[in-house]
Amino acid sequence: MISLLFSIPQWLRITLSMIYLTIVAFLSLLPPNDFPDIPLFPGADKIVHTCMYMGLTWLVCWSMHAEIKHIWYYLIVLFSISWGIVMEIFQYLMHMGRSFDFYDIEGNSFGTLIGVLIYIIMAQLKRNIDSRKAKICK
């Protein structure tokens, strides 16, 4: 499964990342009265923020082949956290019922770090699989 993920062409990876980034921006800037009123526990939106940014960061790492040049990990973390801060600032400036929330930024940042860690683990697993295959072929 991991080898299959890493075999997908880069153009498709980048396309998927851009679509996901657009969805994150859309959901972040959508007025709250456009969301269905589903009663959840307090703080459930922070879990949503964490999951959204975990997915975003993983996809960007995957798109940029971050395992090849490790500087990408730092740049991607910087990008994802900055994107989350910009979305919060836009929510504040739009005056459409959304507000700036520092805890949303914390959720976004936490999701970013989890996404990078998951990607690093998956890249290491793929490297281990490839090295085992190379030993078997000898």
C-alpha positions in Angstrom: 0.0 0.0 0.0 2.8 2.4 0.9 4.7 1.7 -2.3 1.5 2.3 -4.3 1.1 5.8 -2.7 4.7 6.7 -3.5 4.3 5.5 -7.1 1.6 8.1 -8.0 2.9 10.7 -10.4 3.9 14.1 -9.0 1.5 16.1 -11.1 -1.4 14.2 -9.6 0.0 14.6 -6.1 0.2 18.3 -6.6 -3.3 18.5 -8.1 -4.8 16.7 -5.1 -2.9 18.9 -2.7 -4.2 22.1 -4.4 -7.7 20.8 -4.4 -7.4 20.0 -0.7 -5.9 23.4 0.1 -8.8 25.0 -1.7 -11.3 23.0 0.4 -9.5 24.0 3.6 -9.7 27.7 2.6 -13.3 27.4 1.6 -14.3 25.7 4.8 -12.2 28.1 6.9 -13.9 31.2 5.3 -17.4 29.9 5.0 -19.8 31.8 7.3 -20.8 29.7 10.3 -24.6 29.8 9.5 -23.8 27.9 6.3 -22.7 24.8 8.3 -25.3 22.3 9.5 -26.1 22.7 13.2 -24.9 19.4 14.5 -24.6 19.3 18.3 -21.2 18.0 19.3 -19.1 18.2 22.4 -17.3 21.5 23.3 -14.0 21.8 21.4 -15.0 19.4 18.7 -14.1 22.0 16.1 -10.5 21.9 17.4 -10.3 18.2 16.4 -11.6 19.2 13.0 -8.9 21.8 12.7 -6.3 19.3 13.7 -7.5 16.7 11.2 -7.8 19.2 8.3 -4.2 20.4 8.8 -2.8 17.0 9.4 -4.2 16.0 6.0 -3.0 19.2 4.3 0.5 18.8 5.7 0.7 15.1 4.8 -0.5 15.9 1.2 2.0 18.7 0.7 4.9 16.5 2.0 3.8 13.8 -0.3 3.5 16.2 -3.3 7.0 17.7 -2.7 8.8 14.3 -2.1 9.9 15.8 1.2 11.8 12.6 2.1 14.3 13.4 -0.6 15.3 16.9 0.7 14.6 17.2 4.4 14.6 21.0 4.2 11.1 20.6 2.7 9.8 19.4 6.1 10.7 22.7 7.7 9.3 24.7 4.8 6.1 22.7 4.7 5.6 23.2 8.5 6.2 26.9 8.1 3.7 27.1 5.2 1.0 25.1 6.9 1.1 27.0 10.2 1.3 30.3 8.3 -1.7 29.3 6.2 -3.7 28.5 9.3 -2.8 31.9 10.8 -3.7 33.7 7.6 -7.1 31.9 7.5 -7.8 33.0 11.1 -6.9 36.6 10.2 -9.2 36.5 7.2 -12.0 35.2 9.4 -11.5 38.2 11.6 -11.3 40.7 8.8 -14.3 39.4 6.8 -16.9 40.2 9.6 -19.2 37.3 8.4 -19.7 35.7 11.8 -16.3 34.0 12.0 -13.7 35.2 14.5 -10.0 34.9 15.2 -9.3 32.0 17.6 -5.9 31.3 19.0 -7.0 27.8 19.9 -7.8 27.1 16.2 -4.2 28.1 15.4 -3.1 25.6 18.1 -5.2 22.9 16.5 -3.9 23.7 13.0 -0.3 23.6 14.3 -0.8 20.4 16.1 -2.3 18.8 13.0 0.6 20.1 11.0 3.2 18.4 13.3 1.2 15.1 13.3 1.0 15.2 9.5 4.7 15.6 9.1 5.4 12.9 11.6 3.1 10.5 9.8 4.7 11.3 6.5 8.2 10.7 8.0 7.2 7.4 9.4 5.6 6.3 6.1 8.7 7.4 4.1 10.9 5.4 6.5 8.7 2.3 6.1 8.9 2.7 2.3 12.7 2.9 2.5 12.8 -0.2 4.7 10.5 -2.1 2.2 12.7 -1.0 -0.7 15.9 -2.1 1.0 14.4 -5.5 1.8 13.3 -5.9 -1.8 16.9 -5.0 -2.9 18.4 -7.7 -0.6 15.9 -10.3 -1.8 16.8 -9.6 -5.5 20.6 -10.1 -4.8 
